Amino acid sequence: MDNVKELVVKGRLKKIEPAVQEALDAGASAQEVLDIMGVAMDEVGLKFQTNEIFISEMLAAAKTMQRGVGVLKPLLGGGGAAKLGKFIMGTVAGDLHDIGKNLVEMMIEASGFEVIDLGVDVPAENFVQALRDNPDCKIIGVSALLTTTLDAMKETVEAIKESGIDVTIMVGGAPVTPAFAEEIGADVYTPDAGSAAEKAKEIAAALA
Ligand code: B1M
């Protein structure tokens, strides 16, 4: 596990897959390996903040984590046919962070939803258009990782509300708080991928 963490922090892309496999073989659970990679990313964020590393190194760490997550994916998600309906998700305009979004999508998909991924840097109108294109979709997820893109999250929620489309709006991401979610009129805030998937299942059950 220490090796996995160090490889993510240092952005050692080529070495991460065998290291993750080694940690699993040694008895670590997929969730534990995922958690340690999250700890590594926090360390990377701190190093960036204190000018110890450059953006290129932060990007290398992100790519390394993403590749490591690839090894865990079959273990974290049960897969199976989508039974709970569609779930549209994206990261707001101006924001390129997608590791957290991808994890949320992975857990939601594993819970039985068909996930429609809008990607990153998604303008508010594209969220609305995706809902128009998928009128059977009853839940949408909006992610933001920068304090500077919280305004874009607000605009996105407003645009969806103004469209009159009947959909439950879930929001999340590191700078998002329950109070902010309430202030902008989002329906649900969850702090992480696991709780997002749980909440989405609850919503789908209530709508069924
Ligand atoms: Co950026 N970045 N970054 N970055 N980056 C942060 C967020 C930062 C905190 C680093 C720091 O300074 N300490 C800081 C933001 C400061 C702030 O706004 N207060 C920052 C900055 C400043 C920037 C740039 C502006 C740097 C620059 O250019 N000067 C720039 C912005 C680019 C842009 O978006 N326009 C930038 C760029 C990048 C990279 C491209 C290099 C890379 C992203 C690569 C990628 O995503 N493909 C990157 C990275 C990797 C980070 C850190 C280090 C790690 C983010 C991450 O992947 N975490 C990050 C520091 C940190 O987070 N500690 C940082 C792991 C991931 C699993 O967690 O994304 O939080 P997270 O997702 C969680 C929850 O938040 C939640 O569930 C997820 C899983 O449990 N969640 C939801 C997320 N969405 C949800 C939605 C939900 C529910 C839960 O419902 C719908």
Residues whose N, C-alpha, C, O or C-beta is under 5 A from the ligand:
A	BS01	B1M	M41 D42 V44 G45 L46 F48 Q49 I55 M58 L59 A62 G94 D95 L96 H97 D98 I99 G100 K101 L103 V104 G141 V142 S143 L145 L146 T147 T148 M170 V171 G172 G173 A174 T190 P191 D192 A193 A196
